[in-house]
Amino acid sequence: MTEIAGVARYARPAGWPEVDLVDTDVHITPRSIGSLLPYLPARWRDYIRESGIASLESDLYPPGAPLSAIPGSHPADGPPGSDPDLLRTQLLDPWRTRIAVTHCIYGVDGIHNADWAVAMARAVNDWQRAEWLSGEPRLRGSIVVAGQDPERAAAEIDRIGDLPEFVQVLMPARARHPLGSRTYWPIYEAAARHGLAIGVYAGGTSGNPITPVGAPSYYLEEYVLIAQVFQAQLVSLVSEGVLARFPDLRIVLIEAGFTWLPPLMWRFDKNWKGLRREVPWVDRLPSEIIRESVRLTAQPLDEPDEPERLLEVIDRLGSDRMLMFSTDYPHHQFDDPARSAPTGLGDEAMTRFLGRNALETYRLSGE
């Protein structure tokens, strides 16, 4: 695909430098729950058939919402993001992508039966390896785990964490507990043991309201306020000591935006100075820990009409290693591909943004 509504060409812009392009947010999904049946034990295949379960597809992007998919990305026999050939012809080839990091967000975190959740996470991982990652050398995957049972989630990471096809472990931003909770530390320990990043994605079905004041009435509210969830989880990860306990662990915030981060770091530093005795393991400014350990995918990009305003925000991040290029394919986050990168970045910052930061984050520089 080269033509979509409002875009002259959905492809790598001609004016970009010829450097390695790493897309850090590409969505894949099964055509149906039936696609996972070959990767499940007979017990769970029977359970799904007898229960009449049709899908566990996440509702973060409602199918009819304009943001949900770029035109032409919907195959005849499945949802957007379910066809490897479309991914090649629409994204990998026209963007000349060296590596694309894929995410399969399939509602495993919303299953209340922990045994079933563990089985589904394993099936999703085996499915994506067999049907996506093994056949396309430009793809790297994300391990799906059942956070309902952190010990068995860690065992799943140990099962496949050394496979070169996988580069991170997925955790939902809307989790059952704050992500810094010791409940999840077996997952972080396993990820660190295998040199994997932790990808915190915009979504999840925790049962908790998305806002501090209760459940919103409209999807618009939920979509806008997801940034608050990421803020809370980032403060939790630092305050609870995850990044002190696992200093080599990289946290990737996926579809979080980033313009909120400089003021949050300022407030975090300010209040830490008065309350640091409460969290003695946070032994330096929280902003220093965040700059060292946290990375963010760029889409959706909160770019104002005056590009220089966004450059000011990026400058206040205090590091050119934090932002990573992403398209959020197949979601429709930009009409002009050139606007998928901040306007006006210097040569070194642009090179880092387009690929080098991701290569370092996912330990791919030697490939």
C-alpha positions as CSV (number, residue, x, y, z in Angstrom):
1,M,0.0,0.0,0.0
2,T,1.3,3.4,-0.9
3,E,-1.9,5.5,-1.0
4,I,-4.1,6.2,2.0
5,A,-6.6,8.9,2.6
6,G,-4.9,12.2,3.2
7,V,-1.4,10.9,2.7
8,A,0.5,11.2,-0.5
9,R,2.6,8.1,0.3
10,Y,2.6,6.0,3.4
11,A,6.3,5.4,3.3
12,R,9.7,6.6,4.7
13,P,10.0,10.3,3.9
14,A,12.5,11.1,1.2
15,G,14.3,13.8,3.3
16,W,15.2,11.5,6.2
17,P,18.8,10.4,6.6
18,E,19.7,6.9,5.3
19,V,20.2,5.4,8.7
20,D,18.8,2.2,10.3
21,L,15.1,2.6,11.0
22,V,13.7,0.7,13.9
23,D,9.9,0.9,14.4
24,T,9.2,0.3,18.1
25,D,5.5,-0.1,18.0
26,V,3.9,-2.4,15.5
27,H,0.7,-4.3,16.3
28,I,0.0,-7.8,15.3
29,T,-3.1,-9.9,16.2
30,P,-4.6,-13.3,15.5
31,R,-7.2,-13.4,12.7
32,S,-9.5,-15.0,15.3
33,I,-9.2,-16.9,18.5
34,G,-9.3,-20.0,16.3
35,S,-5.8,-19.1,15.1
36,L,-4.5,-19.9,18.6
37,L,-6.2,-23.3,19.0
38,P,-3.3,-25.3,17.5
39,Y,-1.0,-23.8,20.2
40,L,-3.3,-24.7,23.1
41,P,-3.6,-28.0,25.0
42,A,-6.7,-30.0,24.3
43,R,-8.3,-29.0,27.6
44,W,-8.3,-25.3,26.7
45,R,-9.3,-25.9,23.1
46,D,-12.4,-27.7,24.4
47,Y,-13.0,-24.9,26.9
48,I,-13.0,-22.2,24.3
49,R,-15.3,-24.2,21.9
50,E,-17.7,-25.2,24.7
51,S,-17.8,-21.6,26.1
52,G,-18.5,-20.1,22.7
53,I,-15.7,-17.5,23.2
54,A,-15.3,-15.6,20.0
55,S,-12.5,-13.2,20.7
56,L,-10.3,-11.7,23.4
57,E,-9.3,-8.7,21.2
58,S,-8.5,-5.6,23.2
59,D,-11.1,-2.7,22.9
60,L,-8.5,0.0,23.4
61,Y,-9.0,0.8,19.7
62,P,-12.7,0.3,18.9
63,P,-13.0,-1.1,15.4
64,G,-15.1,1.8,14.1
65,A,-13.0,4.6,15.6
66,P,-11.0,6.7,13.0
67,L,-7.8,6.2,14.9
68,S,-8.1,2.4,14.9
69,A,-6.6,1.6,11.4
70,I,-5.2,3.3,8.4
71,P,-7.4,2.7,5.3
72,G,-6.5,-0.5,3.4
73,S,-5.0,-2.2,6.4
74,H,-8.0,-4.4,7.1
75,P,-7.6,-7.8,5.4
76,A,-10.7,-9.7,4.1
77,D,-10.4,-12.4,6.7
78,G,-9.3,-10.7,9.9
79,P,-8.8,-7.4,11.8
80,P,-6.1,-4.9,11.0
81,G,-2.6,-6.2,11.9
82,S,-3.5,-9.8,11.3
83,D,-1.9,-10.3,7.8
84,P,1.9,-10.7,7.6
85,D,1.9,-10.0,3.9
86,L,0.1,-6.7,4.4
87,L,2.6,-5.8,7.1
88,R,5.4,-6.3,4.6
89,T,3.9,-4.4,1.7
90,Q,2.3,-1.6,3.7
91,L,5.0,-1.0,6.4
92,L,8.3,-2.9,6.2
93,D,9.1,-2.4,2.5
94,P,7.9,1.2,1.9
95,W,9.5,2.5,5.1
96,R,12.7,0.4,4.5
97,T,12.5,-0.7,8.1
98,R,15.5,-2.6,9.4
99,I,13.7,-3.9,12.5
100,A,10.1,-3.7,13.7
101,V,9.2,-4.5,17.3
102,T,5.8,-6.1,17.4
103,H,3.2,-6.2,20.1
104,C,0.3,-8.7,20.4
105,I,-2.2,-7.2,22.8
106,Y,-4.9,-9.9,23.0
107,G,-6.7,-9.4,26.3
108,V,-4.8,-12.1,28.2
109,D,-4.5,-9.7,31.1
110,G,-8.3,-9.5,31.4
111,I,-8.8,-13.3,32.0
112,H,-9.7,-14.0,35.6
113,N,-8.9,-17.7,35.4
114,A,-5.2,-17.7,36.0
115,D,-4.7,-21.2,34.6
116,W,-6.4,-20.2,31.4
117,A,-4.4,-16.9,31.2
118,V,-1.1,-18.7,31.6
119,A,-2.1,-21.1,28.8
120,M,-3.3,-18.3,26.5
121,A,-0.1,-16.3,27.1
122,R,2.0,-19.3,26.1
123,A,-0.2,-19.9,23.0
124,V,0.1,-16.3,21.9
125,N,3.9,-16.5,22.2
126,D,4.2,-19.7,20.3
127,W,1.7,-18.4,17.6
128,Q,3.6,-15.2,17.0
129,R,7.0,-17.0,16.9
130,A,5.7,-19.6,14.4
131,E,3.5,-17.4,12.2
132,W,5.2,-14.0,12.3
133,L,8.7,-13.9,13.7
134,S,10.4,-17.0,12.3
135,G,9.4,-16.1,8.7
136,E,10.4,-12.4,8.7
137,P,13.9,-11.5,9.9
138,R,13.0,-7.9,10.2
139,L,10.6,-8.6,13.1
140,R,11.3,-8.9,16.8
141,G,8.5,-9.8,19.2
142,S,7.3,-9.1,22.7
143,I,6.6,-11.8,25.2
144,V,3.1,-11.9,26.5
145,V,2.8,-13.0,30.1
146,A,-0.1,-13.6,32.5
147,G,0.5,-11.0,35.3
148,Q,-2.3,-12.7,37.2
149,D,0.4,-15.3,38.3
150,P,3.8,-13.6,38.3
151,E,5.7,-16.8,39.2
152,R,4.4,-18.6,36.2
153,A,4.8,-15.5,34.1
154,A,8.5,-15.6,35.1
155,A,8.6,-19.2,34.0
156,E,7.2,-18.3,30.6
157,I,10.0,-15.7,30.2
158,D,12.6,-18.3,31.2
159,R,11.0,-20.7,28.6
160,I,11.6,-18.4,25.6
161,G,13.5,-15.4,26.9
162,D,16.8,-16.4,25.2
163,L,15.3,-16.8,21.8
164,P,16.6,-14.0,19.5
165,E,13.1,-13.4,18.1
166,F,12.0,-11.7,21.4
167,V,13.3,-8.5,22.8
168,Q,10.9,-7.4,25.5
169,V,8.2,-8.5,27.9
170,L,4.7,-6.8,27.7
171,M,2.9,-5.4,30.7
172,P,-0.3,-3.4,30.6
173,A,-0.4,0.2,31.9
174,R,-3.8,-0.6,33.4
175,A,-2.6,-3.4,35.6
176,R,-4.3,-4.9,38.6
177,H,-1.6,-3.3,40.9
178,P,0.8,-0.5,40.5
179,L,3.7,-1.8,38.4
180,G,6.2,-1.1,41.1
181,S,4.5,-3.6,43.4
182,R,6.7,-6.4,44.7
183,T,4.0,-8.7,43.3
184,Y,5.5,-8.2,39.8
185,W,9.2,-8.5,40.8
186,P,9.5,-12.1,39.6
187,I,8.6,-10.8,36.1
188,Y,11.2,-8.1,36.3
189,E,13.9,-10.4,37.6
190,A,13.3,-12.9,34.8
191,A,13.3,-10.1,32.2
192,A,16.6,-8.8,33.6
193,R,18.0,-12.3,33.6
194,H,17.5,-12.6,29.9
195,G,18.4,-9.0,28.9
196,L,14.9,-8.1,27.9
197,A,13.2,-4.7,28.2
198,I,9.8,-4.3,29.9
199,G,7.3,-2.7,27.5
200,V,4.4,-1.0,29.2
201,Y,1.6,-0.6,26.7
202,A,-1.4,1.6,26.6
203,G,-4.2,-0.7,27.6
204,G,-5.3,-3.4,30.0
205,T,-8.5,-4.5,31.7
206,S,-7.6,-4.4,35.3
207,G,-11.1,-3.6,36.6
208,N,-9.8,-0.4,38.1
209,P,-11.1,2.9,36.8
210,I,-8.8,4.7,34.4
211,T,-9.1,8.0,36.3
212,P,-8.4,8.7,40.0
213,V,-12.0,9.9,40.3
214,G,-13.9,7.0,38.8
215,A,-14.9,5.5,35.4
216,P,-15.4,8.0,32.6
217,S,-18.5,8.1,30.4
218,Y,-16.9,8.4,27.0
219,Y,-14.1,6.8,25.0
220,L,-12.6,10.2,24.3
221,E,-12.0,10.6,28.0
222,E,-10.3,7.2,28.3
223,Y,-8.1,7.9,25.3
224,V,-7.0,11.3,26.5
225,L,-6.5,10.2,30.2
226,I,-4.3,7.2,29.4
227,A,-1.3,9.5,29.9
228,Q,-2.3,9.8,33.6
229,V,-2.0,6.0,34.0
230,F,1.5,6.1,32.6
231,Q,2.5,8.8,35.0
232,A,1.2,6.8,37.9
233,Q,3.0,3.7,36.8
234,L,6.3,5.5,36.2
235,V,6.2,7.0,39.7
236,S,5.5,3.6,41.1
237,L,8.3,1.9,39.3
238,V,10.8,4.4,40.6
239,S,9.4,4.8,44.1
240,E,9.0,1.1,44.8
241,G,12.7,0.6,43.9
242,V,12.3,-1.6,40.7
243,L,15.0,0.4,38.9
244,A,17.3,0.3,41.9
245,R,16.9,-3.5,42.3
246,F,17.3,-4.1,38.6
247,P,19.6,-1.3,37.3
248,D,20.1,-2.8,33.9
249,L,16.4,-3.1,33.2
250,R,15.0,-0.8,30.5
251,I,11.4,0.3,30.8
252,V,9.7,1.2,27.4
253,L,6.5,3.3,27.7
254,I,4.5,2.4,24.5
255,E,1.9,5.0,23.2
256,A,2.3,7.1,26.3
257,G,3.1,10.4,24.8
258,F,6.0,12.2,26.4
259,T,5.2,16.0,26.7
260,W,4.0,15.3,30.2
261,L,7.3,13.9,31.4
262,P,9.5,17.0,32.0
263,P,7.1,18.6,34.5
264,L,6.5,15.3,36.1
265,M,10.3,14.8,36.6
266,W,10.5,18.3,38.1
267,R,7.7,17.6,40.5
268,F,9.1,14.2,41.4
269,D,12.6,15.6,42.1
270,K,11.1,18.4,44.2
271,N,9.0,16.2,46.4
272,W,11.6,13.5,46.7
273,K,13.9,15.9,48.4
274,G,11.4,16.3,51.2
275,L,10.3,12.7,51.4
276,R,13.4,10.7,50.5
277,R,13.6,9.0,53.9
278,E,10.5,7.1,53.0
279,V,12.2,5.5,50.0
280,P,15.9,5.2,50.9
281,W,16.6,3.0,47.9
282,V,15.9,6.0,45.6
283,D,19.3,7.3,46.3
284,R,19.5,10.0,43.6
285,L,17.2,12.3,41.8
286,P,14.2,10.4,40.3
287,S,14.8,12.3,37.0
288,E,18.3,10.8,36.8
289,I,16.9,7.3,37.2
290,I,14.2,8.0,34.6
291,R,16.7,9.4,32.1
292,E,18.9,6.3,32.5
293,S,16.3,3.6,32.5
294,V,13.1,4.8,30.7
295,R,12.4,5.0,26.9
296,L,9.3,6.2,25.1
297,T,7.8,5.4,21.7
298,A,6.9,8.5,19.8
299,Q,3.4,7.9,18.5
300,P,1.0,9.4,19.2
301,L,3.2,12.4,18.8
302,D,1.9,15.5,20.7
303,E,3.3,18.0,18.3
304,P,1.9,21.6,18.4
305,D,1.5,23.8,15.4
306,E,4.8,25.5,16.2
307,P,7.5,22.8,16.0
308,E,9.9,24.7,18.1
309,R,7.7,24.3,21.1
310,L,8.1,20.5,20.9
311,L,11.9,20.9,20.6
312,E,11.8,22.8,23.8
313,V,10.0,19.9,25.5
314,I,12.5,17.4,24.1
315,D,15.4,19.6,25.3
316,R,13.8,19.6,28.8
317,L,13.9,15.8,28.8
318,G,17.6,16.2,29.3
319,S,18.6,13.3,27.1
320,D,18.6,12.4,23.4
321,R,18.4,8.7,24.3
322,M,14.8,8.5,25.6
323,L,12.7,8.8,22.4
324,M,12.3,6.1,19.8
325,F,10.6,6.1,16.4
326,S,7.3,4.3,16.0
327,T,4.5,4.3,13.5
328,D,1.9,2.5,15.8
329,Y,0.9,0.5,12.7
330,P,-1.8,-0.2,11.7
331,H,-3.4,2.6,13.8
332,H,-3.9,6.0,12.1
333,Q,-1.8,8.4,14.2
334,F,-0.5,10.8,11.4
335,D,-1.6,11.9,8.0
336,D,1.8,13.0,6.9
337,P,4.6,10.5,7.4
338,A,7.1,13.3,7.8
339,R,5.2,14.3,11.0
340,S,6.0,10.9,12.6
341,A,9.3,12.5,13.7
342,P,9.7,15.7,15.6
343,T,10.4,18.6,13.1
344,G,13.8,20.2,13.5
345,L,15.9,17.6,15.3
346,G,19.6,17.8,14.7
347,D,21.5,15.2,12.8
348,E,22.7,13.2,15.8
349,A,19.4,13.4,17.6
350,M,17.6,12.3,14.5
351,T,19.9,9.3,14.0
352,R,19.3,8.3,17.6
353,F,15.6,8.8,17.3
354,L,15.1,6.8,14.1
355,G,17.1,3.8,15.2
356,R,20.1,3.9,17.4
357,N,18.2,4.4,20.7
358,A,16.1,1.3,19.9
359,L,19.1,-0.7,18.9
360,E,20.7,0.0,22.2
361,T,17.6,-0.4,24.3
362,Y,16.8,-3.8,22.8
363,R,20.5,-4.8,22.7
364,L,20.4,-5.2,18.9
365,S,23.5,-3.1,18.0
366,G,25.6,-6.1,17.2
367,E,23.2,-7.5,14.6
